[in-house]
Amino acid sequence: MRIIGGSHKGKQLLPPKNLPIRPTTDFAKEGLFNILNNKLDFEDLTVLDLFCGTGNITLEFASRGAKKIISIDSHTPCLNYIKDTSKQLNFKTIFTERADVFTFLAKSHGTYDLVFADPPYDLPDIEKIYNLVIEKKLLNTDGILVIEHGKQTDLSTKPYFVECRKYGNVHFSFFINKDI
């Protein structure tokens, strides 16, 4: 795992081996950020990273200058790794919260330019992430929701769906808020 762009491009990330994670591959992350780079100004971005795990995506946004990144996960060791790494890299825009993602979304009142979710691929109700983000109006106008998932999940019938990109076994479904 490494940071692929921004101020810390090339920095290797070495999370502890015992974390309950499946990090987004560098190949898929590079594809994702190539797409986002053409759609967003990272310096003005407020990001919500759900099921953040090691913070692979969080740290990438921080390296690219995102204004604020809130990282949510239920595993304290994952959040501790993000906090430690953020401190080492002098990232001051990352905020972590230990929470069940669905509980957090149900209670959330913030709005974001980008919501990224990387749930376990075998999570029984991945669509619930989409439903809560839309229902709670968590996206700013023209805000983007990206849900990472496996091939067995199809979110293409949901309103605001724009496209699904595939990178090996990794699929990213993109939604853009036009009128929420």
Sequence and secondary structure as in RCSB ss.txt:
>XXXX:A:sequence
MRIIGGSHKGKQLLPPKNLPIRPTTDFAKEGLFNILNNKLDFEDLTVLDLFCGTGNITLEFASRGAKKIISIDSH
TPCLNYIKDTSKQLNFKTIFTERADVFTFLAKSHGTYDLVFADPPYDLPDIEKIYNLVIEKKLLNTDGILVIEHG
KQTDLSTKPYFVECRKYGNVHFSFFINKDI
>XXXX:A:secstr
 B  SGGGTT B    TTS      HHHHHHHHHHHHTT  GGG EEEEET TT HHHHHHHHTT SEEEEEES 
HHHHHHHHHHHHHTT  SEEEEE  HHHHHHH    EEEEEE   TT TTTHHHHHHHHHTT EEEEEEEEEEE 
TT   TTSTTEEEEEEETTEEEEEEE S  
